[in-house]
């Protein structure tokens, strides 16, 4: 049986300049909450599936690839443009807030083999990680990632590890207190999971600073001068020898584009983005209040504009994968 190399799979996820400009809509719990909030009533499974289908069919002609989930996203995967690669998420959504450590779990009826059989060009796994949490919790998480890395290696499928930092002693990751610790937490976990034992191919990561606290960017307290913030971006670049891409973390399209330009000025050699809510979130109210046709119209205009503006910025700022 012939198999496609990891390099060929990564090319399928990249654009013509070998940068990743991917669309993320693997949200499950978060998307359900967004639709529920707009609607004022519980979102249905059919609504979640339909919204993903609309995003996939309307926006993948302008993205290099799309990230979906196996629970609600498989119909959307079938509706993507033939030019777009496919990533599929392997983790269960969210975490058990009643148990310390935000421990990860996998979708029970899926495996990397099964994701590959669906035609996925990569496996994506999300890990919440506090580099300063107690060793017995972080040791469990490291072993968990080792297992997935070995599975991906066996199936010759690229492994995209999404790392989200947090502070076990402070639940507010938008606070000034967390912003002070964030560069250390982001860069330390990137360094760790770049080790060969984890078999990660691409890291999907946060920018190392909260830009709302950077001089000239936020409207609140200044925690970092621009020079200090640039050092954190440069240290992030030095923390890994792997390709890495930025997630948008739900910030506005404008701030995300400014952040990518800032990263480039700082000397960051990032390889693209996997951008979710910054692209499509403002279409949810249209979907709830005006229906499918109006949502498709919004995606064809504003949604497309968000992706195409981002692509222009990426061409100015990102580094090719190969």
C-alpha positions as CSV (number, residue, x, y, z in Angstrom):
1,X,0.0,0.0,0.0
2,X,1.5,3.3,-1.1
3,X,1.6,6.1,1.4
4,X,2.0,9.9,1.1
5,X,5.0,11.3,2.9
6,X,4.6,13.8,5.7
7,X,6.2,16.4,3.6
8,X,3.6,15.9,0.8
9,X,0.8,16.1,3.4
10,X,2.2,19.4,4.7
11,X,2.4,20.8,1.2
12,X,-1.3,19.9,0.8
13,X,-2.1,22.1,3.8
14,X,0.0,25.0,2.5
15,X,-0.5,27.7,-0.1
16,X,1.5,28.2,-3.3
17,X,4.2,30.0,-1.3
18,X,4.4,27.1,1.2
19,X,2.8,29.1,4.0
20,X,-0.1,27.8,6.0
21,X,-3.2,30.1,5.8
22,X,-5.6,27.7,7.4
23,X,-9.2,28.2,8.6
24,X,-10.1,26.8,12.0
25,X,-13.7,25.8,12.8
26,X,-13.1,22.7,15.0
27,X,-14.9,24.6,17.8
28,X,-17.6,22.5,19.5
29,X,-18.5,23.7,23.0
30,X,-17.4,27.3,22.1
31,X,-19.4,27.4,18.9
32,X,-22.5,26.0,20.6
33,X,-22.2,28.7,23.3
34,X,-21.8,31.5,20.6
35,X,-24.9,30.3,18.7
36,X,-26.9,29.8,22.0
37,X,-26.0,33.4,23.2
38,X,-27.0,35.0,19.9
39,X,-30.2,32.9,19.7
40,X,-31.3,33.2,23.4
41,X,-32.0,29.4,23.3
42,X,-30.0,26.2,23.1
43,X,-28.2,25.7,19.8
44,X,-29.1,22.5,18.1
45,X,-26.8,19.9,16.6
46,X,-28.2,20.7,13.1
47,X,-27.4,24.4,13.5
48,X,-23.8,23.7,14.5
49,X,-23.4,21.3,11.5
50,X,-25.0,23.8,9.1
51,X,-22.8,26.7,10.2
52,X,-19.7,24.7,9.7
53,X,-20.9,23.6,6.3
54,X,-21.5,27.2,5.3
55,X,-18.0,28.3,6.5
56,X,-16.3,25.4,4.7
57,X,-18.0,25.7,1.4
58,X,-17.8,29.5,1.2
59,X,-14.4,30.2,2.6
60,X,-12.1,27.3,1.7
61,X,-11.6,28.5,-1.9
62,X,-9.5,31.3,-0.2
63,X,-7.7,29.3,2.5
64,X,-4.9,26.8,2.1
65,X,-6.7,24.3,4.4
66,X,-9.4,23.9,7.0
67,X,-9.4,22.4,10.5
68,X,-12.6,20.5,11.5
69,X,-13.7,18.1,14.2
70,X,-15.1,14.6,13.7
71,X,-18.2,15.2,15.8
72,X,-19.9,18.0,13.8
73,X,-17.5,18.8,11.1
74,X,-17.4,15.8,8.7
75,X,-20.3,17.1,6.5
76,X,-18.3,20.4,6.2
77,X,-15.2,18.5,5.2
78,X,-17.0,17.1,2.2
79,X,-18.1,20.6,1.2
80,X,-14.7,22.2,1.2
81,X,-13.0,23.4,-2.0
82,X,-10.9,20.7,-3.7
83,X,-7.8,23.0,-3.4
84,X,-8.0,23.1,0.4
85,X,-6.2,20.6,2.6
86,X,-7.8,19.0,5.7
87,X,-6.8,18.8,9.4
88,X,-9.0,17.0,11.9
89,X,-9.0,17.5,15.6
90,X,-8.4,14.4,17.8
91,X,-9.1,15.8,21.3
92,X,-12.3,15.9,23.2
93,X,-13.6,19.5,23.5
94,X,-13.0,21.4,26.7
95,X,-11.8,19.9,30.0
96,X,-13.3,18.8,33.3
97,X,-13.2,22.0,35.4
98,X,-13.9,20.0,38.6
99,X,-10.5,18.1,38.3
100,X,-7.2,20.0,38.7
101,X,-4.8,20.1,35.8
102,X,-7.1,20.5,32.7
103,X,-6.1,17.0,31.8
104,X,-6.6,16.1,28.1
105,X,-8.7,13.3,26.6
106,X,-9.2,11.8,23.2
107,X,-12.4,11.2,21.2
108,X,-13.2,7.6,22.2
109,X,-14.2,6.2,18.7
110,X,-11.4,7.9,16.8
111,X,-7.7,7.1,16.1
112,X,-5.0,8.6,13.9
113,X,-5.6,5.7,11.5
114,X,-9.3,6.6,11.3
115,X,-8.5,10.3,10.8
116,X,-6.2,9.3,8.0
117,X,-8.8,7.1,6.4
118,X,-11.1,10.1,6.3
119,X,-8.6,11.9,4.1
120,X,-7.1,14.1,6.7
121,X,-3.7,15.5,5.9
122,X,-2.8,15.9,9.6
123,X,-3.9,15.2,13.1
124,X,-4.4,18.2,15.4
125,X,-4.4,17.9,19.2
126,X,-5.0,20.7,21.7
127,X,-3.2,20.6,25.0
128,X,-3.7,23.1,27.9
129,X,-0.4,23.4,29.6
130,X,1.0,25.4,32.6
131,X,4.7,25.1,32.5
132,X,4.8,25.8,36.2
133,X,2.2,23.3,37.4
134,X,3.1,20.4,39.6
135,X,5.2,17.7,38.0
136,X,2.8,14.8,38.4
137,X,0.2,16.7,36.2
138,X,2.6,17.8,33.6
139,X,4.2,14.3,33.4
140,X,0.8,12.9,32.5
141,X,0.4,15.4,29.8
142,X,3.8,14.7,28.4
143,X,3.2,11.0,28.2
144,X,-0.2,11.7,26.5
145,X,1.5,13.7,23.8
146,X,4.2,11.0,23.4
147,X,1.5,8.5,22.6
148,X,-0.1,10.7,20.0
149,X,3.2,11.5,18.4
150,X,4.0,7.8,18.1
151,X,0.6,7.1,16.6
152,X,1.2,9.8,14.0
153,X,4.7,8.5,13.3
154,X,3.3,5.0,12.7
155,X,0.6,6.3,10.3
156,X,3.0,8.8,8.6
157,X,0.5,11.6,9.3
158,X,1.8,15.1,10.4
159,X,1.2,15.9,14.0
160,X,0.0,19.5,14.7
161,X,0.2,20.2,18.5
162,X,-1.8,23.2,19.6
163,X,-0.5,24.6,22.9
164,X,-2.7,26.8,25.1
165,X,-1.0,28.3,28.2
166,X,-2.8,28.9,31.5
167,X,-2.0,29.6,35.1
168,X,-3.3,27.0,37.6
169,X,-3.4,29.6,40.3
170,X,-5.3,32.3,38.3
171,X,-8.3,31.4,36.0
172,X,-8.3,34.8,34.3
173,X,-5.9,34.5,31.3
174,X,-6.9,38.0,30.2
175,X,-5.7,39.6,33.4
176,X,-2.6,41.8,33.8
177,X,-1.2,39.2,36.3
178,X,-1.4,36.5,33.7
179,X,0.0,38.7,31.0
180,X,3.1,39.2,33.1
181,X,3.7,35.5,33.2
182,X,2.6,34.6,29.7
183,X,5.9,35.0,27.8
184,X,7.7,32.6,30.1
185,X,4.8,30.0,30.0
186,X,4.4,30.1,26.2
187,X,8.1,29.9,25.4
188,X,8.9,27.2,28.0
189,X,6.2,24.8,26.8
190,X,7.2,25.4,23.1
191,X,10.8,24.5,24.0
192,X,9.7,21.3,25.8
193,X,7.4,20.0,23.1
194,X,9.9,20.7,20.3
195,X,12.0,17.8,21.7
196,X,12.2,14.8,19.3
197,X,10.6,12.4,21.7
198,X,7.2,14.0,21.1
199,X,7.3,13.6,17.2
200,X,5.5,16.9,16.7
201,X,5.7,18.2,13.1
202,X,4.1,21.7,13.5
203,X,3.3,23.7,16.6
204,X,0.1,25.8,16.7
205,X,0.8,28.4,19.4
206,X,-0.3,31.7,20.9
207,X,1.8,34.8,20.4
208,X,4.0,35.1,23.5
209,X,2.5,38.4,24.8
210,X,-1.0,39.8,25.3
211,X,-0.9,42.6,22.8
212,X,-3.5,44.6,24.8
213,X,-0.7,45.3,27.3
214,X,1.9,46.4,24.7
215,X,2.8,50.0,24.3
216,X,0.8,51.5,21.4
217,X,-1.5,48.5,21.0
218,X,-3.8,48.2,24.0
219,X,-6.0,50.9,25.6
220,X,-5.2,49.8,29.2
221,X,-2.1,49.6,31.3
222,X,1.2,49.2,29.5
223,X,3.0,46.1,30.7
224,X,5.6,45.8,27.9
225,X,7.4,48.4,25.9
226,X,7.5,47.5,22.2
227,X,11.2,46.6,22.5
228,X,10.4,44.3,25.5
229,X,7.6,42.6,23.5
230,X,9.8,42.1,20.5
231,X,12.3,40.3,22.7
232,X,9.6,37.9,23.8
233,X,8.7,37.2,20.1
234,X,12.4,36.6,19.3
235,X,12.8,34.3,22.3
236,X,9.8,32.4,21.1
237,X,11.4,31.9,17.7
238,X,14.6,30.6,19.4
239,X,12.6,28.2,21.6
240,X,11.8,25.8,18.7
241,X,13.4,24.3,15.7
242,X,10.0,23.2,14.4
243,X,7.7,25.0,12.0
244,X,5.1,27.0,14.1
245,X,1.9,28.8,13.2
246,X,-0.1,31.3,15.2
247,X,-3.7,31.0,16.4
248,X,-5.9,34.1,16.5
249,X,-7.3,33.5,20.1
250,X,-10.5,35.2,19.1
251,X,-9.0,38.7,18.8
252,X,-10.3,41.1,16.1
253,X,-9.0,40.6,12.5
254,X,-7.4,44.1,12.7
255,X,-5.4,43.3,15.9
256,X,-4.4,39.9,14.6
257,X,-3.0,41.4,11.4
258,X,-1.1,44.1,13.4
259,X,0.3,41.3,15.7
260,X,1.7,39.4,12.7
261,X,3.4,42.5,11.4
262,X,4.8,43.1,14.9
263,X,6.1,39.5,15.0
264,X,7.9,39.9,11.7
265,X,9.5,43.1,12.9
266,X,10.7,41.2,16.0
267,X,12.4,38.6,13.9
268,X,9.9,35.8,14.3
269,X,10.1,33.1,11.6
270,X,6.6,31.8,12.0
271,X,5.1,29.8,9.1
272,X,1.5,30.9,8.9
273,X,-1.7,30.9,10.8
274,X,-4.6,28.7,11.8
275,X,-7.3,31.4,12.2
276,X,-10.8,30.7,13.5
277,X,-13.1,33.2,15.2
278,X,-11.3,36.2,13.8
279,X,-12.5,35.1,10.4
280,X,-16.1,34.0,10.9
281,X,-17.4,34.9,14.4
282,X,-19.2,38.0,13.3
283,X,-21.3,35.9,10.9
284,X,-23.0,34.1,13.8
285,X,-25.6,36.8,14.5
286,X,-26.4,36.9,10.8
287,X,-26.8,33.1,10.8
288,X,-29.1,33.2,13.8
289,X,-31.2,36.2,12.9
290,X,-31.2,36.2,9.1
291,X,-30.7,32.6,8.0
292,X,-28.5,30.5,5.7
293,X,-28.7,32.7,2.5
294,X,-27.7,35.9,4.4
295,X,-24.9,34.0,6.2
296,X,-23.5,32.8,2.8
297,X,-23.7,36.3,1.5
298,X,-21.7,37.6,4.6
299,X,-19.1,34.8,4.2
300,X,-18.7,35.7,0.4
301,X,-18.1,39.3,1.3
302,X,-16.8,40.1,4.8
303,X,-15.6,36.5,5.6
304,X,-13.7,36.4,2.3
305,X,-12.3,39.9,3.0
306,X,-11.0,38.8,6.4
307,X,-9.1,35.8,4.8
308,X,-7.8,37.7,1.8
309,X,-6.5,40.6,3.9
310,X,-4.8,38.1,6.2
311,X,-3.2,36.3,3.2
312,X,-1.7,39.7,2.1
313,X,-0.2,40.2,5.6
314,X,1.1,36.6,5.6
315,X,2.9,37.1,2.3
316,X,4.7,40.1,3.9
317,X,5.4,38.4,7.2
318,X,5.5,34.6,7.3
319,X,8.3,32.2,6.4
320,X,7.8,29.3,4.0
321,X,7.6,25.8,5.5
322,X,10.3,24.4,3.3
